[in-house]
Amino acid sequence: MAYERCDWADQRDRYDRVVDLIASRSPYRVHGALRACGSYLMVGGRTRVLLATFAAAPVLRGATGKRVGVLMVPQSRADLEEVTALVADGAVVPAIDAVCPLEEAPAAFARLAAGDNLGKLVVEVP
């Protein structure tokens, strides 16, 4: 399924595991996209979604058996270097929505804050 054409959260009972890097959907909405005993972990996203996920997690797990939660991972220089190497080698390819010049950075950040992007926004610095 191409992320540009449809929202994964609209797919009912489709996924075993979702790791969401930019969580903007309610935990009640995303749990519907999970198969029985599936799990959803948000890594980053909006504060209100983070708080709602913390509050909803025990309720959803008790009612449906599906796990909804927040993934918190300590970061280190070694981890960052390993991920950088994976990207540099082409093993991991980020989804880039747009590349814009530095003078358009304020508009790009406004777009990011509004959640209107479907991938990373890259700002080119001369």
Phi, psi and chi 1 to 4 in degrees:
 res  aa     phi    psi   chi1   chi2   chi3   chi4
   1 MET       -  127.2  169.1  178.1   49.9      -
   2 ALA   -82.4  126.5      -      -      -      -
   3 TYR   -64.3  -21.2   68.6   89.9      -      -
   4 GLU   -70.8  -25.8  -55.9   96.1   -9.3      -
   5 ARG  -100.1  -28.1  -69.1 -168.8  -56.4  -96.3
   6 CYS  -150.8  160.8   66.1      -      -      -
   7 ASP   -90.2  124.0 -171.9  -17.1      -      -
   8 TRP   -59.3  -30.5   62.1  -93.4      -      -
   9 ALA   -69.2  -14.3      -      -      -      -
  10 ASP   -81.3  -10.1  -67.8  -24.8      -      -
  11 GLN   -83.1  112.0  -53.1  -64.4  -48.9      -
  12 ARG   -80.7  134.4  -50.6  -52.0  -66.0  169.2
  13 ASP    50.4   45.4  -60.2  -45.5      -      -
  14 ARG  -107.4  -33.4  179.3  171.8 -179.7  157.4
  15 TYR  -111.7  142.3  -59.4  100.8      -      -
  16 ASP   -84.3  -37.0  -66.6  -43.8      -      -
  17 ARG  -148.6  136.1  174.7  159.6  -58.5 -178.3
  18 VAL  -128.8  129.3  173.4      -      -      -
  19 VAL  -114.6  112.1  178.2      -      -      -
  20 ASP  -104.3  116.1 -167.1   -9.4      -      -
  21 LEU   -83.1  -20.3  -58.4 -179.7      -      -
  22 ILE  -134.6   68.2  -50.7  171.5      -      -
  23 ALA   -64.6  123.9      -      -      -      -
  24 SER  -134.4   -1.6   60.1      -      -      -
  25 ARG  -102.4  148.6  -62.5  162.4 -172.4   87.6
  26 SER   -63.5  144.7  126.6      -      -      -
  27 PRO   -61.2  -28.0   17.9  -27.5      -      -
  28 TYR   -69.9  -32.2  -63.5  101.0      -      -
  29 ARG   -74.9  -45.3 -178.5  166.2  175.4 -127.7
  30 VAL   -69.7  -28.3  -59.4      -      -      -
  31 HIS   -65.6  -24.7  100.9  -79.3      -      -
  32 GLY   -68.2  -23.5      -      -      -      -
  33 ALA   -81.4   -9.4      -      -      -      -
  34 LEU   -88.4  144.4  -60.9  172.5      -      -
  35 ARG   -73.4  169.2  -69.8 -177.4  179.3  146.7
  36 ALA   -54.0  135.8      -      -      -      -
  37 CYS    64.7   17.0  -61.6      -      -      -
  38 GLY   -75.4  171.2      -      -      -      -
  39 SER  -139.8  145.0   65.5      -      -      -
  40 TYR  -125.7  127.5  166.8   85.0      -      -
  41 LEU  -126.1  126.6  -66.5  171.3      -      -
  42 MET   -95.9  138.9   66.9  176.3  -71.7      -
  43 VAL  -103.5  -39.1  177.0      -      -      -
  44 GLY  -149.3  165.0      -      -      -      -
  45 GLY   155.7 -163.0      -      -      -      -
  46 ARG   -74.1  143.6  -62.5 -175.2  174.2  133.5
  47 THR   -59.2  -42.0  -57.0      -      -      -
  48 ARG   -63.9  -33.8   66.3  176.0  173.0   75.4
  49 VAL   -71.4  -40.1  175.8      -      -      -
  50 LEU   -58.0  -49.0  172.2   74.4      -      -
  51 LEU   -65.5  -41.2  -63.9  173.5      -      -
  52 ALA   -64.0  -37.2      -      -      -      -
  53 THR   -67.0  -43.3  -58.6      -      -      -
  54 PHE   -58.5  -43.1  -87.7  124.9      -      -
  55 ALA   -71.7  -38.0      -      -      -      -
  56 ALA   -82.4  -22.8      -      -      -      -
  57 ALA   -51.1  -52.4      -      -      -      -
  58 PRO   -66.4  -34.3   -1.6    3.8      -      -
  59 VAL   -66.5  -48.4  173.5      -      -      -
  60 LEU   -65.7  -39.7  -70.5  172.4      -      -
  61 ARG   -65.9  -42.6 -175.5  164.8 -176.4 -160.3
  62 GLY   -66.4  -37.1      -      -      -      -
  63 ALA   -83.1  -32.8      -      -      -      -
  64 THR  -123.0  -15.6   66.8      -      -      -
  65 GLY    80.5   -0.9      -      -      -      -
  66 LYS   -90.3  141.2  -60.8  174.9 -175.7  178.9
  67 ARG   -97.7  128.2  -66.3  175.9 -175.8 -126.5
  68 VAL  -127.8  126.0  173.3      -      -      -
  69 GLY  -162.2 -173.8      -      -      -      -
  70 VAL  -113.9  129.8  177.9      -      -      -
  71 LEU   -95.8  118.3  176.7   63.6      -      -
  72 MET  -116.0  122.7  -68.6 -177.1  -97.8      -
  73 VAL  -126.7  126.3  179.4      -      -      -
  74 PRO   -66.8  143.8   17.3  -22.9      -      -
  75 GLN  -108.5  149.2  -61.5  174.8    2.4      -
  76 SER  -141.5  164.4   68.9      -      -      -
  77 ARG   -61.4  -41.9 -178.9 -177.5  179.9  112.4
  78 ALA   -60.9  -41.5      -      -      -      -
  79 ASP   -63.1  -44.3  -68.8  -19.6      -      -
  80 LEU   -62.9  -41.0 -178.1   57.6      -      -
  81 GLU   -64.9  -38.4  -71.6  171.5  -13.2      -
  82 GLU   -65.7  -45.0 -174.1  175.3  -20.4      -
  83 VAL   -65.0  -41.0  169.1      -      -      -
  84 THR   -59.7  -41.7  -59.8      -      -      -
  85 ALA   -63.7  -40.0      -      -      -      -
  86 LEU   -62.5  -40.8  -69.9  169.8      -      -
  87 VAL   -69.3  -44.6  172.5      -      -      -
  88 ALA   -62.4  -34.9      -      -      -      -
  89 ASP   -81.0   -8.2  -67.4  -18.4      -      -
  90 GLY    84.9    5.6      -      -      -      -
  91 ALA   -71.4  -28.7      -      -      -      -
  92 VAL  -123.7  126.4  173.7      -      -      -
  93 VAL  -118.2  113.3 -179.6      -      -      -
  94 PRO   -70.2  148.7   22.7  -28.6      -      -
  95 ALA   -83.1  113.2      -      -      -      -
  96 ILE  -105.2  120.1  -62.9  175.5      -      -
  97 ASP   -78.9  -44.9 -178.0  -80.8      -      -
  98 ALA  -158.4  152.3      -      -      -      -
  99 VAL  -118.6  127.8  178.1      -      -      -
 100 CYS  -133.3  155.5   62.4      -      -      -
 101 PRO   -72.3  160.8   20.9  -26.8      -      -
 102 LEU   -54.5  -37.9 -178.3   59.3      -      -
 103 GLU   -66.4  -16.6   56.6  -89.4   10.8      -
 104 GLU   -97.6    8.8  -66.9  177.3   18.7      -
 105 ALA   -58.3  -43.1      -      -      -      -
 106 PRO   -58.2  -41.7  -26.6   36.0      -      -
 107 ALA   -67.0  -37.7      -      -      -      -
 108 ALA   -64.5  -42.5      -      -      -      -
 109 PHE   -66.7  -35.9  -79.1  108.1      -      -
 110 ALA   -64.2  -40.7      -      -      -      -
 111 ARG   -63.8  -42.4 -169.9  169.1  163.2 -136.0
 112 LEU   -62.2  -45.8 -177.3   65.7      -      -
 113 ALA   -62.5  -32.9      -      -      -      -
 114 ALA   -78.4  -12.5      -      -      -      -
 115 GLY    76.7   23.8      -      -      -      -
 116 ASP   -86.9    0.8  -68.5  -22.6      -      -
 117 ASN   -95.5  152.5   57.0  -55.8      -      -
 118 LEU  -111.0    9.8  -65.9  173.5      -      -
 119 GLY  -170.6 -165.6      -      -      -      -
 120 LYS   -72.3  145.5  -61.7  -65.3 -177.7 -174.7
 121 LEU  -104.6  123.8  -63.6  176.1      -      -
 122 VAL  -106.4  129.0  177.6      -      -      -
 123 VAL  -106.6  120.5  176.0      -      -      -
 124 GLU   -82.6  127.8  -74.2 -173.9  -47.2      -
 125 VAL  -108.4  122.3  178.9      -      -      -
 126 PRO   -65.7      -   12.3  -14.3      -      -
